[in-house]
Amino acid sequence: MSLDTILVRDLAPGVKDALRLLAAQHARSMEAEARDILARAVLPTDGHTPNLAFEDRCGIMLGLPDTSDIEMNLPTREVAVYPDLG
């Protein structure tokens, strides 16, 4: 079984320290804590949607602003048309 790896650079100030504290509270390594946070934040909890409540709690713990009331009006994506080069 192959495990995927990521490298995270340029963390916001305080993130590493907050991760270290959370890991200590859960008696595990920072790496194990980060894996758990990532998995709970992005994997479905009810078979359909990510665990957004967990995401909100992490933001609050890290002192990030509440973004739950922000609506993003993203433009509709158009289908790419590729030129015939042949």
N, C-alpha and C positions, 0 to 999 in steps of 0.2 A: 504494500500500500504506500503510495507516494503522498507526502504531506506538502502542502503549499506553504510558501514563505513570503513574507512581505517585510520591507524595511520602511520605517516611518521617519522622515526627517522633518526638521523645522517645526517641532511641536510648539504650541503657544506657551508662553511663560506660565509656569506652575503646573503644567499637565504632568510632567514626569514626577514631580513631588507628590501630586495628588494620587497618581497611580501607585507610587511607592507606599503611601499611607493605606490605600485600599488593600493592596497586596498584604501588607502587614496585618491589617484587621482580619483578613481571611486566611492568614498563616500560609501563604503561598508566594511564589516568586512573582516578580513584576511581569515576566513573560506569561506565566499562567493566568495572572489577573487580566492582562491585555487580551489574551485569547478568549477568556470567558466574556469579557465586556463586548468584544467584537461579535462573538457568536450570538449573544443575547440581543444585541442591537440590530442585527441584520437578518437573522434567521426567523422564519415564521413561528409565531407562538400559537396560532389557531389554524394553521394550515394555509393561511392566505396573506397575512400582513405582518410586517416586522413589529417588534415590541417597542412601540413608540413611547409608551410610558417609561420604560427603562431609559430610553434616550433622553427624555425630559429630566429624569432624576440625575443622570450623569452630568447634564448641563448645569443643573442647579448646584451639584457638589463641586463642580469646577468653577463656579462663579460666572458662568456664561449667561447672557441675557435670555429671557424667555422668548422663544420664537413661535410658540404655539398658535398665536393669533395672526401670524403673517400668511397672507395668501400670495402665491406667486402666479402671475399671469404670463405664462411662457408662450412664445409664438408657436404656432402649429408647424411641425416639421414637414418639409416637402420631400417627395421622393427624389432621390438623386438621379439625374440623367447623365449618362456617360456618353461621350462622343464616340462615334464609330471610327476607330483609328486603322481599320483594316481595309 
